[in-house]
Amino acid sequence: MEDAARTAPAALAAGLRQMIAVLERERQALAALDADGLFEAARSKETLCDELAALGPQALDRETRGLAETARQLNEVNRRVRNLLAANVAARIEALAGARRPARIAYAPARPAPRS
């Protein structure tokens, strides 16, 4: 049982290092607009998430918590880049289609009630 307690953090650390490498490849694929690279990264992330979930959070130690935080931050950056790319494409498609939508008002100051 003691061996399993020692190997779980090591396996978790190895898996998190692999996840970080996949997230870095995903960022490169995003920068290059490489669809095949993005699909491969998505598959790899899914597989690694399944493997890491099997180890469970009880295997976290200081090192693996740091690796998990690094992976979380990289994933967040990649999500933002993906969203920016999607918004850019949407704007270009709207411009090509000539779609004109009225501006949405996000905030309007309160107007005083009319006096009678």
C-alpha positions in Angstrom: 0.0 0.0 0.0 2.9 2.4 0.8 4.3 1.9 -2.7 1.0 2.8 -4.3 1.0 6.0 -2.1 4.4 6.9 -3.5 3.8 6.0 -7.1 0.4 7.9 -7.4 2.0 11.3 -7.1 4.8 10.3 -9.5 2.2 9.1 -12.1 0.1 12.2 -11.6 3.2 14.4 -12.1 4.1 12.6 -15.3 0.6 12.9 -16.6 0.4 16.6 -15.8 3.8 17.1 -17.5 2.3 15.4 -20.6 -0.8 17.6 -20.3 1.4 20.7 -20.2 3.2 19.6 -23.3 -0.1 18.9 -25.1 -1.4 22.4 -24.1 1.8 24.0 -25.5 1.3 22.1 -28.8 -2.3 23.2 -28.8 -1.2 26.8 -28.5 1.2 26.3 -31.4 -1.6 24.8 -33.4 -3.8 27.8 -32.6 -1.1 30.2 -33.7 -0.6 28.3 -37.0 -4.4 27.7 -37.5 -3.5 24.0 -37.7 -6.9 22.2 -37.6 -5.3 18.7 -37.5 -3.0 19.8 -34.6 -6.0 21.1 -32.7 -8.0 17.9 -33.2 -5.0 15.9 -32.0 -4.6 18.1 -29.0 -8.2 17.7 -28.1 -8.0 13.9 -28.3 -4.8 13.9 -26.3 -6.3 16.2 -23.6 -9.4 14.0 -23.3 -7.3 10.9 -22.9 -5.0 12.5 -20.4 -8.0 13.8 -18.4 -9.4 10.3 -18.2 -6.0 9.0 -17.0 -5.5 11.8 -14.5 -9.1 11.4 -13.1 -8.4 7.7 -12.4 -5.5 8.8 -10.1 -7.8 11.2 -8.2 -7.1 14.4 -6.3 -5.8 12.5 -3.2 -2.5 12.0 -5.1 -1.8 15.7 -5.2 1.3 17.0 -3.4 3.0 20.3 -3.6 4.7 19.5 -6.9 1.6 18.2 -8.6 -0.5 21.1 -7.3 1.9 23.4 -9.1 1.8 21.4 -12.3 -2.0 21.3 -12.1 -2.1 25.1 -11.7 0.3 25.5 -14.7 -1.9 23.3 -16.8 -5.0 25.2 -15.7 -3.4 28.5 -16.7 -2.2 27.2 -20.1 -5.7 25.8 -20.8 -7.3 29.2 -19.9 -4.9 31.1 -22.2 -5.6 28.6 -25.0 -9.4 29.0 -24.4 -9.1 32.8 -24.7 -7.0 32.6 -27.9 -9.6 30.2 -29.4 -12.4 32.6 -28.4 -10.6 35.5 -30.0 -10.0 33.6 -33.2 -13.7 32.6 -33.3 -14.8 36.2 -32.7 -12.5 37.4 -35.5 -13.9 34.9 -37.9 -17.4 35.7 -37.0 -16.8 39.5 -37.5 -15.2 38.8 -40.9 -18.1 36.6 -42.0 -20.6 39.3 -40.9 -18.6 41.9 -42.8 -18.6 39.7 -46.0 -22.3 39.0 -45.7 -23.0 42.7 -45.1 -25.0 41.9 -42.0 -25.8 45.0 -40.1 -27.1 44.5 -36.6 -28.1 47.4 -34.4 -25.6 48.1 -31.6 -26.6 46.5 -28.3 -26.8 48.8 -25.4 -25.1 47.1 -22.5 -25.8 49.9 -20.0 -28.3 52.7 -20.2 -28.5 55.3 -17.4 -31.8 55.5 -15.6 -34.1 58.1 -16.9 -36.2 60.3 -14.6 -39.9 59.6 -14.7 -41.9 62.1 -16.7 -43.6 64.8 -14.7 -47.3 65.1 -15.0 
